[in-house]
Amino acid sequence: MAYQIYPKSFMDTNGDGIGDLRGIISKLDYLKELGIDIIWLSPIYQSPFVDQGYDISDYYKIAEEFGTMEEFDELLEEAKKRNMYLVMDLVVNHCSDQHEWFQKALADPEGEYADYFYFVKGKNGNPPSNYRSYFGGSAWEPVPGTDKYYLHMFAKEQPDLNWENPKLRREIYKMINWWLDKGLAGFRIDAIINIKKDPAFPSFEPDGPDGLASCVKMVEEVQGVGALLEDMKRETFERYDAFTVAEVFNMKDDELREFIGEDGHFSTMFDFSAHELFQGQNGWYGCRPIEFREWRDTIFASQEEAQGIGFKANIIENHDEPRGASRFLPEHARNEKGKKALAATSVLLRGIPFIYQGQEIGMTNCRREDISEYDDISTKDQYREALNAGCTKEEALQCCYENSRDNARTPMQWSADANAGFSDSAPWLAVNPNYTEINVEEQQKRPDSVLSFYKKLIALRKSPVYRETFTYGRFVPAYEEADDIFAYRRVSEENGQEILVAANYGTKPRTLKLDREGARALLSNDGKEKSLQIQIERERAVTLDSCEAAVLLL
């Protein structure tokens, strides 16, 4: 089991309103009790924090906001004492414009360090091509005092690194190995498919009223990223048997085996298939509601795609997505029972489950009254886009409420005390007002809480009796014809064990007939194992109420 920590919002111990390494150390026992093996830390490197630490100014330093390298070493040691492994974010498609390399490049645009980036001559007084950055506006920024522009697929403060330059690659590999030498278990690798560029930088047909085309188009068209990924693997991860989980979008058809197969570039990669359903053609204001069957079938297809190839990393939410309880659950299911059903159907899938901080207590999206209350650079861009498209302020804010990355970045809700027990001071981002109802301290006292259910679920998955099936067993869709039912079997080739996971996301009870005698109820999100077992023995069937989930040994 893996757990993602967004350090800035996890736990503050020095009263500055920003989470820190000391705060993470203080919660290691909490994570161990939950059943976590791997901890992924979002960036803690030195950074100006234009994009919340994904703009790194020094890869070898800890941001002072989070603590010191000595505290990091202590965290590493304390995690190892608990048989837990630490994974850090690896952000090497781009760096910060404050990084020494970029400052040297600006000082000498014809020199060695300019070739660490993409300094390209403009065309007729315009940028080299019509790419739109991920955060809006041109992906090209003028290099002062020259007729050149530099490429930034994200914010202008995040210049893209030139991976075609072997000197640059050696610098990156040296840095990766430095961290692995410290005892790091591996990396979550950010935006990695973007490292391959087409040096011709061709323009594309505009896809918006701004006359620009998404930079994604170039990423999708260019060939050869695999050679760069293999070079990095050979020079770094492979030498340490490191665990790697990649953030990969825009992968080409039939490339999955190259990415996560037995000899793949990475150990695993995140499954974003369900999240991609919510990407509107015209940004957030163009998003459409997703039907249950479409969501379920998308996950099923992704599960079947990976079978026989490798393991994907399964997520409900992360730091770049809104809260899963607010996105994937229908209105009638946005309660504890529904959150537990969502947990069951996700955690027991084939693959590696990743939990994002607060997911285990069912944290939700946070409504804001004004765009000034948001911090995220992408949210502010999407808000402007919505207004420019004719949306009212209220409609644009609704888009932000449904889609903003800040929904996942509100401080962790530890208790009903001031600031959700996160800090003694006002947090860097306002807490979700529902912290008085949804918090760790309250849920630790209740055996029927979302947190208690996550513990049971993880313990079941890791149980010596069922671990083989949940880890290596095949994924087999079940009851696909039944309305509102999300059900699948995990089938072990090793021992013949079969386990059924089923949840009713509808509003009415559903009865599922079983195809054999002797099934046993292992877990219910409603505490109804005994009554389910009685029904199984009497009727060879289970009836699931609205938002009810059950796990059965067949």
HELIX and SHEET records of a PDB file:
HELIX    1   1 PRO A    7  SER A    9  5                                   3    
HELIX    2   2 LEU A   21  SER A   26  1                                   6    
HELIX    3   3 LEU A   28  LEU A   34  1                                   7    
HELIX    4   4 MET A   69  LYS A   81  1                                  13    
HELIX    5   5 GLU A  100  ALA A  107  1                                   8    
HELIX    6   6 GLU A  112  TYR A  116  5                                   5    
HELIX    7   7 PRO A  166  ASP A  181  1                                  16    
HELIX    8   8 ILE A  192  ILE A  195  5                                   4    
HELIX    9   9 VAL A  216  GLU A  221  1                                   6    
HELIX   10  10 VAL A  225  GLU A  235  1                                  11    
HELIX   11  11 PHE A  237  TYR A  240  1                                   4    
HELIX   12  12 LEU A  256  ILE A  260  1                                   5    
HELIX   13  13 SER A  273  GLU A  276  1                                   4    
HELIX   14  14 TRP A  284  GLY A  286  5                                   3    
HELIX   15  15 PHE A  292  ALA A  306  1                                  15    
HELIX   16  16 GLY A  324  ARG A  327  1                                   4    
HELIX   17  17 GLU A  331  ALA A  333  5                                   3    
HELIX   18  18 GLU A  336  VAL A  347  1                                  12    
HELIX   19  19 GLN A  359  ILE A  361  5                                   3    
HELIX   20  20 ILE A  371  GLU A  373  5                                   3    
HELIX   21  21 ILE A  377  ASN A  388  1                                  12    
HELIX   22  22 LYS A  393  ASN A  403  1                                  11    
HELIX   23  23 ARG A  405  ALA A  408  5                                   4    
HELIX   24  24 ALA A  418  GLY A  421  5                                   4    
HELIX   25  25 PRO A  433  THR A  436  5                                   4    
HELIX   26  26 VAL A  440  GLN A  444  1                                   5    
HELIX   27  27 VAL A  450  LYS A  462  1                                  13    
HELIX   28  28 ARG A  467  TYR A  472  1                                   6    
HELIX   29  29 GLU A  529  GLU A  539  1                                  11    
SHEET    1   A 8 THR A 268  MET A 269  0                                        
SHEET    2   A 8 PHE A 243  ALA A 246  1                                        
SHEET    3   A 8 GLY A 186  ILE A 189  1                                        
SHEET    4   A 8 TYR A  85  LEU A  90  1                                        
SHEET    5   A 8 ILE A  38  LEU A  41  1                                        
SHEET    6   A 8 ALA A   2  ILE A   5  1                                        
SHEET    7   A 8 ILE A 352  TYR A 356  1                                        
SHEET    8   A 8 ALA A 313  ASN A 314  1                                        
SHEET    1   B 2 TYR A  45  GLN A  46  0                                        
SHEET    2   B 2 ASP A  58  ILE A  62 -1                                        
SHEET    1   C 3 PHE A 119  LYS A 121  0                                        
SHEET    2   C 3 LYS A 148  LEU A 151 -1                                        
SHEET    3   C 3 TRP A 140  PRO A 142 -1                                        
SHEET    1   D 2 TYR A 131  ARG A 132  0                                        
SHEET    2   D 2 ALA A 213  SER A 214  1                                        
SHEET    1   E 5 ARG A 474  ALA A 478  0                                        
SHEET    2   E 5 ILE A 485  VAL A 491 -1                                        
SHEET    3   E 5 GLU A 498  ASN A 504 -1                                        
SHEET    4   E 5 ALA A 549  LEU A 553 -1                                        
SHEET    5   E 5 ARG A 520  SER A 524 -1                                        
SHEET    1   F 2 ARG A 510  LYS A 513  0                                        
SHEET    2   F 2 ALA A 541  LEU A 544 -1                                        
END                                                                             
